Amino acid sequence: MSDKPQYQEFLEYLIKSIVSHPENVVVEKKVDEMGVLLILTVHREDMGSVVGRMGATAKSIRSLLRIVGIKNNARVTLKIEEPEGGTRFVREEGSSMSGSSLNTAISDLNL
């Protein structure tokens, strides 16, 4: 039997099931007065699988983790670490909104 809490084991099992590099899955646990913070680190190629389109997968994982935490009398939150060499906020070529379109949209907001 493992010395890890059930919610930490659950998260590791879930993430290792959906990534291509399960050997790179690391879950750290930090406890403070606000509850339990689980910090998830995965291989940079697996970030898309963990976060999902528009963050839908990450939101679902957080919901499931909250439920498992409640069953174990713990307030559990999840932080997904951006891996080194990650591609967060990098616009893909051929994106539908060009720089001038973006500027026009912002100016239309009268900000």
N, C-alpha and C positions, 0 to 999 in steps of 0.2 A: 504494500500500500504506500502511496506517495505522501510526502509531507506537504505537498502543494494543496491549497484550498480547491474545492470542487469547481469554482468558477474559473480559476486559472487553468486547471486541467481541461475544462470545457473549451475555453478560448483556444488553447494550443491545439486541441484535437480538431476543432472547427477550421482554424486557419490552415493547418497542415493538410486538411482534406481538399482545400480549394486552390492551393498554390502549386507552382511547378518546382519550387526549391524548398521542400519542407525542412531540410536540414538547416536552413538559414532563419527559421522562425525562432524568435526570442521574445519571451514575455517576462517583463520585470514587474514586480509588485511593490507599490509604495502605499503605506497606510498613514493617514493623519486624521485630524478631528472631523474632516469632511467625509471620510469614508475610505474606500480602497481605489487607488488609481492603478490600472494595468497599462503598461507601456508596451506597445507591440512594435517590433522591428522585423521587417521581412526583406527579402532580396529585392533590389530595385525593379527587376523585371516583373515581380509579382504585385506591385502596387496597384495596377489596374484591376487585378482580380479581387483584391481586398477592398478597394474603395468602390469600384463599380461605376456604372454610368450615373453621372450626376450625384454620386455619393450614396446611391441606393443600397449597395451591399454593406457599406460601413454602417449605415443607419440601421439596417436589419440586424447586423452583428451586435451593435450597441443595445438594441431592444432585447434581444435574446440574452445578452450578458446581464442586463438589469434584472430580468426575470430569474435567472439562475442565482444572482446575488440576493434577491429578495428571499428566495427559498432557503438561503444560507444566512439570513439575517445580516446582510452587508449591503451597503450602498456602493455599487461598483460602477466606475466610469472607465472609458477606454480612450487612450491617446495613441494615435497611429503616427509613429516617427517617420519623417521623410528620410529615406536612405541616402547616403552619400552618392552623388552622381544621379540623383533623381531628376525627373523632368517636370516637376510641379510648375505650373504657370507658364510653361513654354508653349507658344501657339504653334500648332501644326501647320505646315505649308498647305495652301489651298483652303484655308479657313474661310468661312462664308462672310465674315465681317472684315473688310479692309480697314486700314488705319484711318482713311478719310471718312468712311462710313461710321466708324466709332466716334470720331470727332464730331460729326454731324449729329449723331444720337445724343452725345453728351451736351452739345450746345442746345439742342431741342429741349433738354430738361431744365434749361435756365439756371444752371448751378453756378 
